[in-house]
């Protein structure tokens, strides 16, 4: 099927590969499945997916957890990455529905250190400034090549009929080869243009996990018909930067279920 953002993502609820926060008619609840190779546990009444990691000095790290809050009419995977031990983490791509994100953070006693942005489209960055104001944290990323998109989020909101969107001014842009972190969890920054010129991917080598935004999906790839899109650059980003990381790398994407790089290398029709 084609998702609200226009990407051909094949959606099957039973294949969700990450923790996903969902809502019932009356109250928030949760429905979580393990990311590939993640382990299950219980915390604050929630089933959690955990990713064992090893720190550079060889000692065991705290468990890296991932939770999804679907936001905006595009059902974008706003992602909360956090450490199970100290309940500190980051929010990746708060595209909107900020009150919903805040409620999930409060209900799960998660303290946010920063906001990370993968790219400058409205469904990924439209709520970043509001969330920054509410939490008092910095916005980090994406690459500076997306500044034009971030400067025009309010216009994007008018185009799609989404109210309350603010242009986004990151406290820090990112570049290829930099790292970002919270606690002991270090993520390498990969600049992966194609879907958007300044798109970045966050890769945790110790946990064999990546947040790829809208670069790659289960069975599909990001659309390239939007301003700054470049299909050849997108495929090069995937084949030259993501797939070489290894077949066993599990990933969360911006829409739909996650997967592993190996599965996409073997079966994704856009890559075979």
Secondary structure, DSSP 4 states (H G I P E B T S, - for coil): -B-TTS-B----GGG--SEEEEE-SSSEEEEE---TT-EEEEETTEEEEEE--B-TTSPBPPPEEEEEEEETTTTEEEEEEEETTT-EEEEE---S-HHHHHHHHHHTTPEEEEEE-S---HHHHTTHHHHHHHHT-EEEEEEGGGHHHHTTHHHHHHHHT--S------SEEE-TT-EEEETTEEEEEEE--SSSTT-EEEEETTTTEEE-TTSEETTEE----STT--HHHHHHHIIIIIGGG-TT-EEE-SSS--EEHHHHHHH-TTT-
